[in-house]
Amino acid sequence: MTTSTLGAPAPGRRFAGGLLKTRELGIVLALVVLIAYTAIDNPRFLSGQSIRDNLLNTAILAVMAAGQAVVVITRNIDLSVGSVLAISAFTVATMMSDNPGLPMIVAIVVGIAVGAVAGLVNGVLVRYGKVPALVVTLGTMYIFRGLVYSWAGGQQVNADELPAHFLSFANDNILGIPWLVLIALVVVGGVSLMMRNYRIGREMYAIGSSPDAAELAGIKVARNLIVAFILSGAAAGLAGVLFAARFGTVDASAGTGYELNVVAAVVVGGVAVFGGSGTVWGAGLGALLLTVISSALAVLDINQFWQQAIVGSLIILAICADRLVAVRIARSLRKRDAHV
């Protein structure tokens, strides 16, 4: 196996690719059915404000899901993203409160940098500490959250302390499309392009398929794993800036529970928890589906429990589908080898 042959299609890969497209189409169809049913019950669900709110809420989750998808594709997981969002949001909100004249681009760069540093810490600990990502990021989730609580000291940054241009960014648009949505599309599209068309993306898929085989093929596993975690951290850091701009009030509890929603979006979107397959666009669609489910159940006045039950069921179904794909690929490869 060489890096030049990583993209070579095999029967199993073609089957997996076809199934992934089917799953993404399934998410789209599920969205159409859910939106149609909810709109029939309550036509206001399709009002301009309702659609805008759903898209803005999806934007933050989709940005985080794009970074998380890269990590999961490498057969890892990042549970610290909610806490990284909190650090970024509180850092940027404090900075903008103390320096109201700073432009928005500075806030974005600082947020991404804070997240990237947190991702670098995760990547180094996972790779060189030889500790499973689940354990490392669970630990850093609490460490990062503790740092925010210690820094905040029970205080919060309120909307009236933030400059108008920072708060208006969440509501500003270009050609009728909110900036937050455009940023989410650029992030998801950019990461998807990297994973599909560039060598580093193909290498990450190879690492997720078989880390040992990737190492033997000459792939720089350590570098790629650290890059994956940096991307996840940077995406969470960017999401923190968007969170602060959208909601205005920021405290140490910002982003609590987001890590589970992000993982759910990635898995429901078709990224295999066992690594090596899935798409970033699928993760973005998963984020949209979860956001619409939450909004639709609220409009339909359905108990919050059912929202959690539905999301849990979708995760289990997605994992079962992943196992079926793995079994089908293994069977195809055995048949191919038997004819060689």
C-alpha positions as CSV (number, residue, x, y, z in Angstrom):
1,M,0.0,0.0,0.0
2,T,1.4,3.4,-1.0
3,T,0.1,6.9,-0.6
4,S,-0.4,7.2,-4.3
5,T,-2.9,4.4,-4.3
6,L,-4.9,5.6,-1.3
7,G,-7.6,6.9,-3.6
8,A,-7.9,3.9,-5.8
9,P,-11.4,2.7,-5.9
10,A,-12.2,-0.9,-4.8
11,P,-15.5,-2.7,-4.8
12,G,-15.9,-2.2,-1.1
13,R,-15.0,1.4,-1.3
14,R,-17.5,2.0,-4.2
15,F,-20.2,0.3,-2.1
16,A,-19.3,2.4,0.9
17,G,-19.3,5.6,-1.2
18,G,-22.7,4.7,-2.6
19,L,-24.1,4.0,0.8
20,L,-22.8,7.3,2.2
21,K,-24.5,9.2,-0.7
22,T,-27.7,7.2,0.1
23,R,-27.4,8.2,3.8
24,E,-26.9,11.9,2.9
25,L,-29.9,11.7,0.6
26,G,-31.8,10.0,3.5
27,I,-31.0,13.0,5.7
28,V,-32.3,15.4,3.1
29,L,-35.5,13.4,2.7
30,A,-36.0,13.2,6.5
31,L,-35.6,17.0,6.6
32,V,-38.2,17.5,3.8
33,V,-40.7,15.2,5.6
34,L,-40.1,16.8,9.0
35,I,-40.4,20.3,7.7
36,A,-43.5,19.5,5.7
37,Y,-45.3,17.8,8.6
38,T,-44.4,20.6,11.0
39,A,-45.4,23.3,8.6
40,I,-48.8,21.7,8.0
41,D,-49.4,21.7,11.7
42,N,-48.0,25.2,12.2
43,P,-47.5,27.3,9.1
44,R,-45.4,29.8,11.0
45,F,-42.6,27.2,11.1
46,L,-41.8,28.3,7.5
47,S,-41.8,32.0,8.3
48,G,-38.8,34.0,7.4
49,Q,-37.8,34.5,11.1
50,S,-38.2,30.8,11.9
51,I,-36.0,29.7,8.9
52,R,-33.4,32.3,9.8
53,D,-33.3,31.2,13.5
54,N,-32.8,27.5,12.4
55,L,-30.0,28.4,10.0
56,L,-28.2,30.6,12.6
57,N,-28.4,27.8,15.2
58,T,-27.2,25.3,12.6
59,A,-24.3,27.5,11.6
60,I,-22.6,27.2,15.0
61,L,-23.1,23.4,15.3
62,A,-22.1,22.8,11.6
63,V,-18.8,24.7,12.1
64,M,-17.9,22.5,15.1
65,A,-19.2,19.3,13.3
66,A,-16.8,20.0,10.4
67,G,-13.8,19.9,12.7
68,Q,-15.1,17.0,14.7
69,A,-15.7,15.0,11.5
70,V,-12.0,15.2,10.6
71,V,-11.1,13.8,14.0
72,V,-13.6,11.0,13.9
73,I,-12.5,10.0,10.4
74,T,-9.0,9.4,11.8
75,R,-10.6,7.0,14.3
76,N,-10.6,9.5,17.3
77,I,-13.0,11.8,19.1
78,D,-12.8,15.2,20.6
79,L,-15.1,15.7,23.6
80,S,-13.5,19.0,24.6
81,V,-15.1,21.1,21.9
82,G,-17.9,22.5,24.1
83,S,-15.3,23.7,26.6
84,V,-13.1,25.1,23.9
85,L,-16.1,27.1,22.6
86,A,-16.5,28.5,26.1
87,I,-12.8,29.6,26.4
88,S,-12.9,31.2,23.0
89,A,-16.3,32.9,23.5
90,F,-15.3,34.3,26.9
91,T,-11.8,35.4,25.7
92,V,-13.3,37.2,22.7
93,A,-16.2,38.7,24.6
94,T,-13.8,40.0,27.3
95,M,-11.4,41.4,24.7
96,M,-14.1,43.1,22.7
97,S,-15.6,44.5,25.9
98,D,-12.3,46.0,27.0
99,N,-11.3,47.1,23.4
100,P,-14.6,48.1,21.7
101,G,-12.7,49.6,18.7
102,L,-11.2,46.3,17.5
103,P,-12.5,45.0,14.2
104,M,-14.5,41.8,13.8
105,I,-11.7,40.1,12.0
106,V,-9.5,40.4,15.1
107,A,-12.1,38.7,17.2
108,I,-12.3,35.8,14.6
109,V,-8.5,35.4,14.4
110,V,-8.2,35.4,18.2
111,G,-11.0,32.9,18.6
112,I,-9.5,30.5,16.0
113,A,-6.1,30.8,17.6
114,V,-7.4,30.0,21.1
115,G,-9.1,27.0,19.8
116,A,-6.1,25.8,17.7
117,V,-3.9,25.9,20.8
118,A,-6.4,23.8,22.7
119,G,-6.5,21.4,19.8
120,L,-2.7,21.2,19.7
121,V,-2.7,20.2,23.4
122,N,-5.2,17.5,22.7
123,G,-3.3,16.2,19.6
124,V,0.0,16.1,21.4
125,L,-1.4,14.3,24.4
126,V,-3.2,11.7,22.3
127,R,-0.3,11.0,20.0
128,Y,2.7,11.2,22.3
129,G,1.0,10.4,25.5
130,K,-0.3,7.2,23.9
131,V,-3.7,7.7,25.6
132,P,-7.0,7.1,23.9
133,A,-8.6,10.3,22.6
134,L,-11.8,9.6,24.5
135,V,-9.8,9.7,27.8
136,V,-7.6,12.7,26.9
137,T,-10.4,14.9,25.6
138,L,-12.7,14.0,28.4
139,G,-10.0,15.2,30.8
140,T,-9.3,18.4,28.8
141,M,-13.0,19.0,28.6
142,Y,-13.1,19.4,32.4
143,I,-9.7,21.2,32.5
144,F,-10.7,23.8,29.9
145,R,-14.1,24.3,31.6
146,G,-12.4,24.7,34.9
147,L,-10.1,27.4,33.5
148,V,-13.1,29.4,32.2
149,Y,-14.9,29.1,35.6
150,S,-11.7,30.2,37.4
151,W,-11.2,33.1,35.1
152,A,-14.8,34.2,35.0
153,G,-15.1,34.0,38.8
154,G,-18.9,33.9,38.6
155,Q,-19.0,37.0,36.3
156,Q,-20.4,37.2,32.8
157,V,-20.0,39.5,29.8
158,N,-23.4,41.1,29.0
159,A,-24.6,42.3,25.6
160,D,-24.6,46.0,26.7
161,E,-20.8,45.7,27.3
162,L,-20.1,44.6,23.8
163,P,-19.6,46.9,20.8
164,A,-22.5,47.3,18.4
165,H,-20.6,46.1,15.4
166,F,-19.7,42.9,17.1
167,L,-23.3,42.1,18.1
168,S,-24.7,43.2,14.7
169,F,-22.4,40.7,13.0
170,A,-24.8,37.8,13.8
171,N,-27.7,39.6,12.2
172,D,-25.8,41.2,9.2
173,N,-26.1,39.5,5.9
174,I,-24.7,39.6,2.3
175,L,-27.2,39.1,-0.5
176,G,-29.8,38.2,2.1
177,I,-27.6,35.3,3.6
178,P,-26.5,35.8,7.2
179,W,-22.8,36.0,7.8
180,L,-22.9,33.2,10.2
181,V,-24.4,30.9,7.6
182,L,-21.9,32.0,5.0
183,I,-19.0,31.3,7.4
184,A,-20.5,27.8,8.1
185,L,-20.8,27.1,4.4
186,V,-17.2,28.2,3.8
187,V,-15.9,26.1,6.7
188,V,-17.8,22.9,5.8
189,G,-17.1,23.4,2.1
190,G,-13.4,24.1,2.7
191,V,-12.8,21.2,5.0
192,S,-14.7,18.9,2.7
193,L,-12.6,20.0,-0.2
194,M,-9.4,19.3,1.8
195,M,-10.6,15.9,2.7
196,R,-11.7,14.9,-0.8
197,N,-9.1,16.5,-3.1
198,Y,-5.9,16.9,-1.1
199,R,-3.3,14.4,-0.1
200,I,-3.6,15.2,3.6
201,G,-7.3,14.4,3.5
202,R,-6.8,11.0,1.8
203,E,-4.1,10.2,4.4
204,M,-6.5,10.9,7.2
205,Y,-9.0,8.5,5.7
206,A,-6.2,5.9,5.4
207,I,-5.3,6.5,9.1
208,G,-8.9,5.9,10.1
209,S,-9.1,2.8,8.0
210,S,-5.9,1.2,9.5
211,P,-3.4,3.3,11.5
212,D,-0.8,0.5,11.3
213,A,-1.1,0.1,7.6
214,A,-0.9,3.9,7.1
215,E,2.3,4.0,9.2
216,L,3.8,1.2,7.0
217,A,2.8,3.1,3.9
218,G,4.9,6.0,5.0
219,I,2.1,8.3,6.0
220,K,3.1,10.7,8.8
221,V,0.4,9.6,11.2
222,A,1.6,11.8,14.1
223,R,1.5,14.9,12.1
224,N,-1.9,14.2,10.6
225,L,-3.4,13.3,13.9
226,I,-2.2,16.6,15.5
227,V,-3.5,18.5,12.5
228,A,-6.9,16.9,12.8
229,F,-7.1,17.9,16.5
230,I,-5.9,21.4,15.7
231,L,-8.6,21.7,13.0
232,S,-11.3,20.6,15.5
233,G,-10.0,23.0,18.1
234,A,-9.9,25.9,15.6
235,A,-13.4,25.2,14.4
236,A,-14.6,25.1,18.0
237,G,-12.8,28.4,18.6
238,L,-14.5,30.0,15.6
239,A,-17.8,28.7,16.8
240,G,-17.1,30.4,20.2
241,V,-16.8,33.8,18.4
242,L,-20.1,33.1,16.5
243,F,-21.7,32.1,19.8
244,A,-20.7,35.3,21.5
245,A,-21.8,37.5,18.6
246,R,-25.2,35.6,18.3
247,F,-26.2,35.5,22.0
248,G,-24.3,38.5,23.4
249,T,-24.3,37.3,27.0
250,V,-21.3,35.0,27.7
251,D,-20.4,33.2,30.9
252,A,-18.4,30.2,31.9
253,S,-21.2,27.8,31.1
254,A,-21.3,28.7,27.4
255,G,-21.3,25.7,25.2
256,T,-22.2,23.2,27.9
257,G,-23.4,20.0,26.3
258,Y,-22.4,21.0,22.8
259,E,-19.9,18.3,22.6
260,L,-22.6,15.6,22.6
261,N,-24.7,17.5,20.0
262,V,-21.6,17.8,17.8
263,V,-20.7,14.1,18.0
264,A,-24.4,13.2,17.3
265,A,-24.4,15.5,14.2
266,V,-21.2,13.8,12.9
267,V,-22.4,10.3,13.5
268,V,-26.0,10.9,12.2
269,G,-24.4,12.6,9.2
270,G,-22.7,9.3,8.2
271,V,-19.2,9.6,9.6
272,A,-18.2,6.2,10.9
273,V,-17.3,6.1,14.6
274,F,-14.8,3.4,13.7
275,G,-13.0,5.9,11.3
276,G,-12.1,5.8,7.7
277,S,-15.3,6.8,6.1
278,G,-17.9,9.6,6.0
279,T,-18.0,13.1,4.6
280,V,-17.9,16.6,6.1
281,W,-20.9,17.6,4.1
282,G,-22.8,14.7,5.8
283,A,-21.8,16.0,9.2
284,G,-23.1,19.5,8.2
285,L,-26.4,17.9,7.1
286,G,-26.5,16.0,10.4
287,A,-26.2,19.4,12.2
288,L,-29.0,20.8,10.2
289,L,-31.2,17.8,10.9
290,L,-30.7,17.9,14.7
291,T,-31.4,21.6,14.8
292,V,-34.6,21.2,12.8
293,I,-35.7,18.3,15.0
294,S,-35.2,20.4,18.1
295,S,-37.1,23.3,16.6
296,A,-39.9,21.2,15.2
297,L,-40.6,19.3,18.4
298,A,-40.8,22.6,20.3
299,V,-43.3,23.9,17.7
300,L,-45.3,20.7,17.9
301,D,-45.3,21.0,21.7
302,I,-43.7,17.6,22.1
303,N,-42.0,16.7,25.4
304,Q,-38.2,17.4,25.5
305,F,-37.6,13.8,26.4
306,W,-38.6,12.7,22.9
307,Q,-36.1,15.0,21.3
308,Q,-33.3,13.2,23.3
309,A,-34.8,9.8,22.5
310,I,-35.0,10.5,18.8
311,V,-31.4,11.8,18.7
312,G,-30.3,8.7,20.6
313,S,-32.1,6.4,18.3
314,L,-30.6,8.1,15.2
315,I,-27.1,7.6,16.7
316,I,-27.7,3.9,17.3
317,L,-29.1,3.5,13.8
318,A,-26.1,5.2,12.3
319,I,-23.7,3.0,14.2
320,C,-25.6,-0.1,13.1
321,A,-25.3,1.1,9.5
322,D,-21.6,1.6,10.0
323,R,-21.2,-2.0,11.1
324,L,-23.2,-3.2,8.2
325,V,-20.9,-1.2,5.8
326,A,-17.8,-2.7,7.5
327,V,-19.1,-6.2,7.1
328,R,-20.1,-5.7,3.5
329,I,-16.7,-4.2,2.6
330,A,-14.9,-7.1,4.3
331,R,-17.0,-9.6,2.4
332,S,-16.3,-7.8,-0.9
333,L,-12.6,-7.7,-0.2
334,R,-12.6,-11.4,0.6
335,K,-14.4,-12.3,-2.6
336,R,-12.0,-10.1,-4.6
337,D,-8.9,-11.8,-3.0
338,A,-10.4,-15.2,-3.7
339,H,-10.5,-14.5,-7.4
340,V,-6.9,-13.2,-7.5
